[in-house]
């Protein structure tokens, strides 16, 4: 849900504190659409995104410039859909 991706509940802040304390190395999110990517990158310091991307689902490509500017890693899920 967008309230989760938008950090309304402060969970990304908690993850950032855990990283700062050395308890985790990195954190990220799994998303499907460009508006979700934009929300995560705007409201967190996520270092990786798992993104649905394939020949049938290419909406995340709209956020490619933001992903590149943010220097975030990308894991593609469902690359061979159907």
Order of alpha helices (4+ residues) and beta strands (2+ residues): alpha-alpha-beta-alpha-beta-alpha-beta
